[in-house]
Amino acid sequence: MTKEIIICSAIRIEDKVWKGHRHGHALRAMLDEMQWDHTQHEITGMKKEQGFVTNLNRYVSREEGLILQKAAGIESVAPGGYRGDMLFSEDLY
């Protein structure tokens, strides 16, 4: 059985997910596709979530991402290791 692990950062609005190396890359891809600036995005009232995509192509929250990484025995590459109860893209690479 394949362990589920995080493969990249992601931004989600409703059912649409944008992926990137870091959350900033995913955000830029989202803004480029939607041709919106950050201010216009906030005015729409659409909730933007930051999370991750797994090797099973599933979007997960920062909290679930950390749980998956720890369950797979993957250590953070960030100086000082994992921080708190959330995963950050700096923990991946």
C-alpha positions in Angstrom: 0.0 0.0 0.0 1.3 3.4 -1.0 1.7 5.9 1.8 0.0 9.2 1.1 2.5 12.1 1.1 2.6 15.7 0.2 4.0 16.6 -3.3 3.4 20.3 -3.6 1.7 23.4 -2.2 -1.7 24.4 -3.3 -4.4 27.2 -3.2 -8.0 26.2 -3.3 -11.1 28.3 -4.0 -14.3 26.1 -3.9 -13.6 23.1 -6.1 -10.7 24.7 -8.1 -7.1 24.0 -7.0 -3.9 25.7 -8.2 -0.5 24.0 -7.5 2.9 25.3 -7.1 6.4 24.7 -5.6 5.5 27.2 -2.9 2.2 28.8 -1.9 3.3 32.0 -3.6 3.7 30.1 -6.9 0.2 28.6 -6.6 -1.2 32.0 -5.8 0.5 33.6 -8.8 -0.9 30.8 -11.1 -4.4 31.4 -9.7 -4.2 35.2 -10.1 -2.8 34.8 -13.6 -5.6 32.5 -14.7 -8.3 34.6 -13.1 -6.6 37.9 -14.2 -7.4 39.4 -10.9 -5.3 41.3 -8.5 -5.3 40.4 -4.8 -7.6 43.3 -3.9 -10.3 42.3 -6.4 -10.0 38.7 -5.2 -10.8 39.7 -1.6 -13.8 41.8 -2.7 -15.5 38.8 -4.3 -15.9 37.2 -0.9 -14.6 33.9 -2.2 -12.7 32.0 0.5 -9.1 31.2 -0.5 -7.5 28.2 1.3 -3.8 27.4 1.5 -3.0 23.7 1.7 -1.2 20.9 -0.2 -1.8 18.2 -2.9 -0.8 14.6 -2.1 0.6 11.9 -4.3 -3.0 10.6 -4.6 -4.0 14.0 -6.1 -6.0 14.9 -3.0 -6.1 18.5 -1.6 -5.5 18.6 2.1 -5.2 21.4 4.7 -2.0 22.5 6.3 -2.9 20.5 9.4 -3.7 17.3 7.6 -0.6 17.7 5.5 1.6 17.7 8.6 -0.2 14.6 9.9 0.4 12.8 6.6 4.1 13.7 6.5 4.7 12.6 10.1 2.8 9.3 9.5 5.0 8.6 6.5 8.1 9.3 8.6 9.2 12.3 6.6 11.1 14.9 8.5 11.0 18.6 7.8 13.9 20.1 5.9 13.4 23.5 7.5 15.9 24.6 10.1 14.4 23.6 13.4 12.0 21.1 11.9 8.2 21.3 11.9 6.6 24.3 13.6 3.4 24.0 15.5 0.5 22.0 14.1 0.7 23.1 10.4 2.8 22.1 7.4 4.6 24.8 5.5 6.1 24.6 2.0 9.5 25.3 3.6 9.2 21.9 5.3 9.1 20.1 1.9 12.1 21.5 0.0 
